[in-house]
Amino acid sequence: MPGVFGAFVVFDDGQTLELRFDRVFAVAIVIGGGGRAGGRVVAAQAREDGVPFVMIFTKTDKQSLTRTNELIKSYLAKMGETWDELPRYFITSAETGAGRDEVLDFITEVNRQVAAEAAGAE
């Protein structure tokens, strides 16, 4: 059975890991430092392939809260130019622990849903 989550890291230079959605039910797109264009590429591919995903903005402690909010707002505005509805996203920091519980709760809920669907299909 395929894994429930695949994580695709978008590096600060915009490079991404290989896009392989054939064995994934859902994707977490990890976007460091407020976002780079590479995350939008991964998101577009996931959307095109019909793979549910969320975005996780990381390293949000590396600049001021105001700057973080500006970067994320700008990133989402750019996505909004071609998307009717923006994907769910989380704002996190490994250093401060911000967003950790929300991401873990979300993963737990997705796992429950997938398990319930699999049990119903038997």
Number of C-alpha atoms within 10 A of each C-alpha: 5 9 10 15 17 18 16 20 20 22 18 15 9 16 14 16 12 9 12 12 15 9 12 16 17 20 20 20 24 22 26 21 19 24 27 19 17 20 26 20 16 22 22 15 15 19 14 9 12 12 15 16 21 19 22 24 22 21 20 25 17 14 12 10 11 8 13 20 15 13 17 18 14 14 17 17 13 13 19 13 8 10 13 8 8 13 15 10 16 17 20 23 18 12 11 11 10 17 16 15 11 13 18 11 11 14 16 11 12 16 15 12 12 13 13 11 11 10 9 8 7 5
